[in-house]
Amino acid sequence: MSITPQEALQRTIEHREIFHDEMVELMRQIMRGEVSPVMTAAILTGLRVKKETIGEIAGAAEVMREFARPVPVADRMRLVDIVGTGGDGSRTFNISTCSMFVAAAAGARVAKHGNRSVS
């Protein structure tokens, strides 16, 4: 089943669920860059305000994993996985970057990743 970004936004405004299969298709559109940043922000905000369902979260996570770039590592190499995009321009302390340096200094091999940075 397919849903347009406008329909998805309307559902969040009405506190109605976006079903798992619809969320998968919507997230694919978002990840392919077919949905404007403003509409994407509105949908994500609407989801947060109405409280996300398990199906919505699972559908979004599945698609983000589809679009994730694998990190090539040697066989049996163990990595610590730390996520973060960097600074947000708000003059706040970036704990993910700091924790990456602390873990690396302690001898851990760190894979720090994130999505598009807001900085």
Backbone as a printed PyTorch tensor [residue, N CA C, xyz], in Angstrom:
tensor([[[  0.8430,  -1.1810,   0.0000],
         [  0.0000,   0.0000,   0.0000],
         [  0.8870,   1.2420,   0.0000]],

        [[  0.5020,   2.2400,  -0.7390],
         [  1.3020,   3.4540,  -0.8680],
         [  0.5880,   4.6310,  -0.2110]],

        [[  1.3850,   5.5720,   0.2360],
         [  0.8500,   6.7720,   0.8690],
         [  1.6830,   7.9570,   0.3970]],

        [[  1.0420,   9.0780,   0.1310],
         [  1.7860,  10.2750,  -0.2580],
         [  2.2880,  10.9700,   1.0020]],

        [[  3.3250,  11.7860,   0.8630],
         [  3.7870,  12.5450,   2.0270],
         [  2.6780,  13.4140,   2.6270]],

        [[  1.8510,  13.9940,   1.7760],
         [  0.7560,  14.8380,   2.2640],
         [ -0.2420,  14.0190,   3.0850]],

        [[ -0.5530,  12.7990,   2.6030],
         [ -1.4610,  11.9280,   3.3570],
         [ -0.8410,  11.5180,   4.6900]],

        [[  0.4480,  11.2390,   4.6700],
         [  1.1370,  10.8570,   5.9050],
         [  1.0860,  11.9930,   6.9200]],

        [[  1.3530,  13.2020,   6.4600],
         [  1.3010,  14.3560,   7.3580],
         [ -0.1010,  14.5290,   7.9260]],

        [[ -1.1090,  14.3950,   7.0770],
         [ -2.4940,  14.5320,   7.5390],
         [ -2.8240,  13.4910,   8.6070]],

        [[ -2.3360,  12.2840,   8.4190],
         [ -2.5810,  11.2360,   9.4210],
         [ -1.9590,  11.6180,  10.7610]],

        [[ -0.7420,  12.1630,  10.7260],
         [ -0.1070,  12.5260,  12.0000],
         [ -0.8740,  13.6560,  12.6800]],

        [[ -1.3740,  14.5890,  11.8890],
         [ -2.1610,  15.6990,  12.4470],
         [ -3.4130,  15.1660,  13.1300]],

        [[ -4.0080,  14.1260,  12.5260],
         [ -5.2300,  13.5240,  13.0660],
         [ -4.9350,  12.4340,  14.1040]],

        [[ -3.6610,  12.2800,  14.4650],
         [ -3.2230,  11.2650,  15.4340],
         [ -3.6230,   9.8600,  14.9930]],

        [[ -3.5080,   9.6200,  13.6830],
         [ -3.7980,   8.3050,  13.1170],
         [ -2.4980,   7.6450,  12.6970]],

        [[ -2.4900,   6.3280,  12.7300],
         [ -1.2930,   5.5490,  12.4250],
         [ -0.9710,   5.5420,  10.9350]],

        [[  0.3250,   5.5580,  10.6370],
         [  0.8290,   5.2490,   9.2990],
         [  1.2330,   3.7810,   9.3900]],

        [[  0.5720,   2.9190,   8.6390],
         [  0.8130,   1.4830,   8.7610],
         [  2.2180,   1.1200,   8.2910]],

        [[  2.7190,   0.0070,   8.8030],
         [  4.0920,  -0.4290,   8.5530],
         [  4.4620,  -0.3640,   7.0710]],

        [[  3.6770,  -0.9900,   6.2010],
         [  4.0010,  -1.0070,   4.7680],
         [  3.9980,   0.3970,   4.1680]],

        [[  3.1030,   1.2420,   4.6430],
         [  3.0670,   2.6270,   4.1810],
         [  4.3090,   3.3770,   4.6470]],

        [[  4.7150,   3.1240,   5.8760],
         [  5.9030,   3.7890,   6.4220],
         [  7.1450,   3.3780,   5.6520]],

        [[  7.2150,   2.1010,   5.2670],
         [  8.3530,   1.6290,   4.4810],
         [  8.4350,   2.4130,   3.1750]],

        [[  7.3340,   2.5270,   2.4540],
         [  7.3510,   3.2510,   1.1760],
         [  7.6320,   4.7380,   1.3860]],

        [[  7.0390,   5.3320,   2.4060],
         [  7.2720,   6.7470,   2.7040],
         [  8.7430,   6.9960,   3.0110]],

        [[  9.3370,   6.1560,   3.8320],
         [ 10.7520,   6.3310,   4.1750],
         [ 11.6520,   6.1250,   2.9640]],

        [[ 11.2840,   5.2230,   2.0750],
         [ 12.0760,   5.0630,   0.8470],
         [ 12.0430,   6.3490,   0.0320]],

        [[ 10.8730,   6.9690,  -0.0570],
         [ 10.7750,   8.2500,  -0.7680],
         [ 11.6540,   9.3040,  -0.0960]],

        [[ 11.6050,   9.3540,   1.2190],
         [ 12.4110,  10.3250,   1.9660],
         [ 13.8950,  10.0650,   1.7410]],

        [[ 14.3130,   8.8230,   1.8770],
         [ 15.7350,   8.4880,   1.7520],
         [ 16.2530,   8.6780,   0.3280]],

        [[ 15.3910,   8.5580,  -0.6680],
         [ 15.7990,   8.8120,  -2.0610],
         [ 15.8180,  10.3070,  -2.3800]],

        [[ 15.4160,  11.1430,  -1.4350],
         [ 15.4220,  12.5880,  -1.6510],
         [ 14.2210,  13.0840,  -2.4300]],

        [[ 13.1530,  12.2900,  -2.4800],
         [ 11.9580,  12.6570,  -3.2430],
         [ 10.9770,  13.5000,  -2.4320]],

        [[ 11.2280,  13.6390,  -1.1460],
         [ 10.3680,  14.4290,  -0.2650],
         [ 11.1920,  15.6120,   0.2250]],

        [[ 10.6240,  16.8020,   0.1730],
         [ 11.3740,  17.9980,   0.5640],
         [ 11.7780,  17.9290,   2.0360]],

        [[ 12.8760,  18.5990,   2.3750],
         [ 13.2840,  18.6380,   3.7880],
         [ 12.2000,  19.2130,   4.7020]],

        [[ 11.4510,  20.1890,   4.2120],
         [ 10.3940,  20.7950,   5.0320],
         [  9.2820,  19.7870,   5.2960]],

        [[  8.8570,  19.0590,   4.2540],
         [  7.8070,  18.0520,   4.4260],
         [  8.3040,  16.9180,   5.3210]],

        [[  9.5540,  16.5150,   5.1270],
         [ 10.1280,  15.4610,   5.9670],
         [ 10.1090,  15.8850,   7.4290]],

        [[ 10.5380,  17.1060,   7.7010],
         [ 10.5390,  17.6140,   9.0770],
         [  9.1270,  17.6620,   9.6470]],

        [[  8.1670,  18.0710,   8.8320],
         [  6.7780,  18.1460,   9.2980],
         [  6.2450,  16.7580,   9.6510]],

        [[  6.5270,  15.7730,   8.8000],
         [  6.0640,  14.4040,   9.0600],
         [  6.7160,  13.8520,  10.3230]],

        [[  8.0290,  14.0160,  10.4460],
         [  8.7310,  13.5000,  11.6250],
         [  8.2560,  14.1840,  12.9050]],

        [[  8.0030,  15.4780,  12.8220],
         [  7.4740,  16.2000,  13.9790],
         [  6.0820,  15.6940,  14.3230]],

        [[  5.2570,  15.5010,  13.2950],
         [  3.9100,  14.9710,  13.5170],
         [  3.9250,  13.6000,  14.1590]],

        [[  4.8360,  12.7470,  13.6970],
         [  4.9640,  11.4130,  14.2970],
         [  5.3190,  11.5190,  15.7730]],

        [[  6.2450,  12.4090,  16.0800],
         [  6.6950,  12.5650,  17.4680],
         [  5.5670,  13.0910,  18.3490]],

        [[  4.8170,  14.0630,  17.8390],
         [  3.7320,  14.6570,  18.6180],
         [  2.6420,  13.6270,  18.9000]],

        [[  2.2970,  12.8240,  17.8990],
         [  1.2210,  11.8450,  18.0890],
         [  1.7000,  10.5970,  18.8190]],

        [[  2.9950,  10.4220,  18.9690],
         [  3.6520,   9.2510,  19.5580],
         [  3.7230,   8.1410,  18.5080]],

        [[  4.9300,   7.8040,  18.1350],
         [  5.1700,   6.8060,  17.1020],
         [  4.6900,   5.4320,  17.5500]],

        [[  4.1950,   4.6400,  16.5810],
         [  3.8070,   3.2590,  16.8730],
         [  4.9910,   2.3410,  16.5820]],

        [[  4.8960,   1.1240,  17.0660],
         [  5.9510,   0.1420,  16.7950],
         [  6.0900,  -0.0810,  15.2940]],

        [[  4.9650,  -0.1710,  14.5830],
         [  5.0090,  -0.3820,  13.1370],
         [  5.6780,   0.7600,  12.3970]],

        [[  5.4330,   1.9860,  12.8310],
         [  6.0640,   3.1460,  12.1950],
         [  7.5690,   3.1370,  12.4290]],

        [[  7.9640,   2.8700,  13.6550],
         [  9.3930,   2.8420,  13.9780],
         [ 10.0830,   1.7050,  13.2380]],

        [[  9.4690,   0.5250,  13.2500],
         [ 10.0700,  -0.6330,  12.5780],
         [ 10.2040,  -0.3860,  11.0790]],

        [[  9.1680,   0.1650,  10.4550],
         [  9.2250,   0.4500,   9.0220],
         [ 10.3200,   1.4430,   8.6810]],

        [[ 10.4290,   2.5020,   9.4680],
         [ 11.4700,   3.5050,   9.2320],
         [ 12.8580,   2.9020,   9.4270]],

        [[ 13.0230,   2.1120,  10.4800],
         [ 14.3300,   1.5040,  10.7590],
         [ 14.7460,   0.5410,   9.6510]],

        [[ 13.8050,  -0.2470,   9.1490],
         [ 14.1160,  -1.1840,   8.0600],
         [ 14.6740,  -0.4480,   6.8490]],

        [[ 14.0300,   0.6510,   6.4890],
         [ 14.4600,   1.4000,   5.3040],
         [ 15.7940,   2.0870,   5.5510]],

        [[ 15.9880,   2.6460,   6.7330],
         [ 17.2750,   3.2900,   7.0140],
         [ 18.4070,   2.2770,   6.9380]],

        [[ 18.1470,   1.0410,   7.3670],
         [ 19.1730,  -0.0020,   7.2440],
         [ 19.4140,  -0.3560,   5.7750]],

        [[ 18.3610,  -0.3460,   4.9570],
         [ 18.5270,  -0.5910,   3.5150],
         [ 19.4730,   0.4290,   2.8940]],

        [[ 19.3550,   1.6760,   3.3240],
         [ 20.1200,   2.7670,   2.7270],
         [ 21.4710,   2.9940,   3.4070]],

        [[ 21.7160,   2.3140,   4.5070],
         [ 22.9750,   2.4980,   5.2380],
         [ 24.1460,   1.9700,   4.4180]],

        [[ 25.2440,   2.6650,   4.4850],
         [ 26.4650,   2.2230,   3.8080],
         [ 27.2450,   1.3180,   4.7500]],

        [[ 27.5770,   0.1200,   4.2960],
         [ 28.3480,  -0.7680,   5.1760],
         [ 29.7690,  -0.2500,   5.3750]],

        [[ 30.3080,  -0.5150,   6.5360],
         [ 31.6830,  -0.1460,   6.8420],
         [ 32.5390,  -1.3960,   6.6570]],

        [[ 33.4460,  -1.3790,   5.6740],
         [ 34.2740,  -2.5700,   5.4770],
         [ 35.2830,  -2.7100,   6.6180]],

        [[ 35.2890,  -3.8770,   7.2310],
         [ 36.2410,  -4.1600,   8.3080],
         [ 36.8230,  -5.5520,   8.0970]],

        [[ 38.0080,  -5.7460,   8.6200],
         [ 38.6560,  -7.0550,   8.5330],
         [ 37.8280,  -8.0850,   9.3010]],

        [[ 37.9110,  -9.3240,   8.8630],
         [ 37.1960, -10.3940,   9.5560],
         [ 37.5270, -10.3870,  11.0410]],

        [[ 36.5150, -10.5770,  11.8350],
         [ 36.6230, -10.7000,  13.2910],
         [ 37.0750,  -9.4120,  13.9980]],

        [[ 37.1680,  -8.3070,  13.2700],
         [ 37.5210,  -7.0490,  13.9340],
         [ 36.3210,  -6.5930,  14.7650]],

        [[ 36.5880,  -6.2280,  15.9660],
         [ 35.5240,  -5.7440,  16.8390],
         [ 35.5600,  -4.2150,  16.8620]],

        [[ 34.3880,  -3.6350,  16.6940],
         [ 34.2620,  -2.1850,  16.6810],
         [ 33.2630,  -1.7280,  17.7300]],

        [[ 33.4910,  -0.5390,  18.2460],
         [ 32.5060,   0.1480,  19.0650],
         [ 31.7560,   1.0600,  18.1080]],

        [[ 30.4470,   1.0230,  18.1670],
         [ 29.5860,   1.7670,  17.2560],
         [ 29.0330,   2.9890,  17.9850]],

        [[ 29.4270,   4.1790,  17.5570],
         [ 28.9500,   5.4170,  18.1730],
         [ 28.3180,   6.2660,  17.0800]],

        [[ 27.1060,   6.7210,  17.3130],
         [ 26.3990,   7.5110,  16.3100],
         [ 26.3840,   8.9830,  16.7170]],

        [[ 26.4100,   9.8350,  15.7210],
         [ 26.3320,  11.2670,  15.9550],
         [ 26.7470,  12.0040,  14.7080]],

        [[ 26.1270,  13.1330,  14.4580],
         [ 26.4100,  13.8740,  13.2300],
         [ 27.3290,  15.0570,  13.4420]],

        [[ 27.6480,  15.3480,  14.6670],
         [ 28.4940,  16.5090,  14.9050],
         [ 27.7150,  17.6230,  15.5700]],

        [[ 28.2780,  18.7880,  15.5310],
         [ 27.6690,  19.9330,  16.2040],
         [ 26.3540,  20.3540,  15.5920]],

        [[ 25.5340,  20.9900,  16.4010],
         [ 24.2370,  21.4540,  15.9180],
         [ 24.1830,  22.9720,  15.7760]],

        [[ 25.3110,  23.6090,  15.9660],
         [ 25.3430,  25.0610,  15.8220],
         [ 24.7580,  25.8000,  17.0110]],

        [[ 24.3960,  25.0850,  18.0580],
         [ 23.7620,  25.7070,  19.2240],
         [ 24.7270,  25.9340,  20.3730]],

        [[ 26.0160,  25.7980,  20.0900],
         [ 27.0480,  25.9930,  21.0940],
         [ 26.8470,  25.0390,  22.2750]],

        [[ 26.4410,  23.8060,  21.9500],
         [ 26.2640,  22.7790,  22.9690],
         [ 27.4480,  21.8310,  22.9400]],

        [[ 27.5910,  21.0500,  23.9890],
         [ 28.6750,  20.0850,  24.1010],
         [ 28.3110,  18.8300,  23.3180]],

        [[ 29.2080,  18.3820,  22.4420],
         [ 28.9440,  17.2140,  21.6090],
         [ 29.4790,  15.9650,  22.3030]],

        [[ 28.6050,  15.2550,  22.9800],
         [ 29.0260,  14.1020,  23.7740],
         [ 29.4160,  12.9150,  22.9060]],

        [[ 28.7950,  12.7410,  21.7290],
         [ 29.1350,  11.5670,  20.9130],
         [ 30.5630,  11.6660,  20.3830]],

        [[ 30.9800,  12.8470,  19.9760],
         [ 32.3520,  13.0110,  19.4980],
         [ 33.3360,  12.8300,  20.6440]],

        [[ 33.0250,  13.4030,  21.7920],
         [ 33.8990,  13.2570,  22.9580],
         [ 34.0270,  11.7900,  23.3590]],

        [[ 32.9080,  11.0770,  23.3860],
         [ 32.9570,   9.6650,  23.7910],
         [ 33.7410,   8.8270,  22.7920]],

        [[ 33.7110,   9.2120,  21.5200],
         [ 34.4990,   8.5130,  20.5070],
         [ 35.9880,   8.6320,  20.8200]],

        [[ 36.4370,   9.8360,  21.1500],
         [ 37.8550,  10.0380,  21.4630],
         [ 38.2610,   9.3030,  22.7390]],

        [[ 37.4000,   9.3000,  23.7340],
         [ 37.7010,   8.5910,  24.9810],
         [ 37.8200,   7.0920,  24.7170]],

        [[ 36.8760,   6.5290,  23.9670],
         [ 36.9060,   5.0930,  23.6660],
         [ 38.1450,   4.7350,  22.8510]],

        [[ 38.4760,   5.5690,  21.8650],
         [ 39.6600,   5.3070,  21.0360],
         [ 40.9350,   5.4050,  21.8680]],

        [[ 40.9920,   6.3860,  22.7650],
         [ 42.1730,   6.5320,  23.6160],
         [ 42.3450,   5.3360,  24.5480]],

        [[ 41.2380,   4.6800,  24.8720],
         [ 41.2900,   3.4950,  25.7320],
         [ 41.6000,   2.2280,  24.9420]],

        [[ 41.7960,   2.3800,  23.6260],
         [ 42.1810,   1.2320,  22.8080],
         [ 41.0850,   0.6280,  21.9610]],

        [[ 39.8820,   1.1570,  22.0410],
         [ 38.7810,   0.6160,  21.2370],
         [ 38.9030,   1.0800,  19.7850]],

        [[ 38.4620,   0.2510,  18.8900],
         [ 38.3460,   0.6470,  17.4840],
         [ 36.9300,   1.1700,  17.3150]],

        [[ 36.8230,   2.4110,  16.8820],
         [ 35.5390,   3.1030,  16.8870],
         [ 35.0550,   3.3660,  15.4670]],

        [[ 33.7840,   3.0520,  15.2320],
         [ 33.1110,   3.4280,  13.9870],
         [ 32.0590,   4.4580,  14.3620]],

        [[ 32.3510,   5.7330,  14.1130],
         [ 31.3950,   6.8040,  14.4210],
         [ 30.6510,   7.1300,  13.1470]],

        [[ 29.3450,   7.1900,  13.2420],
         [ 28.5410,   7.4280,  12.0480],
         [ 27.3470,   8.2830,  12.3940]],

        [[ 26.6180,   8.6520,  11.3930],
         [ 25.4030,   9.4330,  11.5700],
         [ 24.7960,   9.7140,  10.2240]],

        [[ 23.7270,  10.4720,  10.2320],
         [ 23.0830,  10.8610,   8.9900],
         [ 23.5930,  12.2420,   8.6230]],

        [[ 22.8310,  12.9740,   7.8820],
         [ 23.2610,  14.3110,   7.4810],
         [ 23.3790,  15.2090,   8.7070]],

        [[ 24.4710,  15.8920,   8.7840],
         [ 24.6980,  16.7760,   9.9210],
         [ 23.8720,  18.0430,   9.7840]],

        [[ 23.4130,  18.5420,  10.9070],
         [ 22.7080,  19.8150,  10.8860],
         [ 23.6760,  20.9770,  10.9850]],

        [[ 24.9400,  20.6750,  11.2280],
         [ 25.9150,  21.7590,  11.3310],
         [ 26.3650,  22.0640,   9.9570]]])
